Amino acid sequence: MLRPFPTVPVVSASGVELQLADGRMLVDGMSSWWAAIHGYNVPELNAALKGQIDTMSHVMFGGLSHEPAAELARRLIEITAEPLQHLFLADSGSISVEVAIKMALQYWFAQGRGEKRRLLTVRGGYHGDTFGTMALCDPENGMHTLFGSVLSEHLFAPRPECRNDDEWDDSHLFELVRLLKENHKQIAAVILEPIVQGAGGMHFYCPEYLRQMRALCDEYQVLLILDEIATGFGRSGTLFAYEQAGIVPDILTLGKALTGGTMTLAATLTTRAVAEGIAADGSGVLMHGPTFMGNPLACAVANASIDLLLASPWQKRVSAIASQLTAELAECASYHCVADVRIKGAIGVVELKKPVDMGWIQPRLVELGVWIRPFGRLLYVMPPYVITSEQLSRLTSAMVQVVRELEGR
Ligand SMILES: *Cc1c(COP(=O)(O)O)cnc(C)c1O
């Protein structure tokens, strides 16, 4: 018999709180999967949506262009690294990764190097749920093992293992270098999430790994794709996580917080060299064109979200969240059932030794007045940046409480 876990009905959301159908309020620890960085029902974002809806909700983006998209392109080019000068507006994170893969393949094809069509990635990654992106997710701990036999076969290096630059050791790269040496003639690009691996395990690694990766990609003539769909827009402490390594990718994907959690939209940015390289195949265009590409409503609210973020003291907020998470989750590390406690920017992770019983923990967390959605062995939060310290304490004390109770179970 089909017995799905019960869902929790929500009727409205405002600030950092979700109101349930039975009137209870939950403090939100998830930002609706990294997206709602400003919280909910945000006047500036609502105004942008309402303003745009009366002008033009949508119009096809083939042969036509419009100001909301042009403005968004200008903003994204402005706030990302200088070499990233071209972009494609996609309708979801997974699609922006598909577009990144196409860019890389089409680039090498146009250079007369059509044999470069495999990808290299690292274990523990997550890049989306479509068939192209599933093939890049961790082959074991992902939710896609069922589909393994029909996916493209890419190359997997071990998960990046250094926590900070002080622990750097060249042995972290041996397997990666071997894979590049043996296969670089077939490899179009390396793809990975910078600094923070999200849904593949909430794992953090050191910037030096990325610097080494950039140098290896140049040495072996392989493009570097960074997937910042989860980390983009301040979550890890810098506006983009790649800034912590001082490197620039050839292709960058953004999504999730791009519209402040209001509408689905994503972007794939690239350098002039790659964009011009693609045009060299004679077609002059990237072979992709979704129906809702560049949706004006989504672009208008993305513009408002970026403006709101940049006008806010987001660095201070993220580092205050980091300090408070560090202090208030520390107790968790003393329990037997806990394998690790780690904090990076506005992300707090308690890794347990065994997978959690969702049938028990989810209703228990709701009872404690918080919305936190664990998966596997991970109990984690990435709250909206506007969370108050009292609200954040509600989240951390609920986490500590369930860990105490797990210890006794
Ligand atoms: C969420 C996510 C995606 C997929 O984005 P969707 O909008 O869910 O398709 C891809 N890469 C990373 C790193 C993500 O966190």
The ligand as an ORCA input file, in Angstrom:
! r2SCAN-3c Opt
* xyz 0 1
  C      19.128     22.885     -6.720
  C      20.353     22.700     -7.499
  C      20.310     22.403     -8.876
  C      19.006     22.190     -9.620
  O      18.185     23.317     -9.617
  P      16.592     23.163     -9.882
  O      16.096     24.568     -9.928
  O      16.068     22.366     -8.716
  O      16.439     22.433    -11.163
  C      21.508     22.273     -9.553
  N      22.692     22.437     -8.925
  C      22.780     22.726     -7.607
  C      24.113     22.919     -6.980
  C      21.613     22.855     -6.854
  O      21.701     23.120     -5.539
*
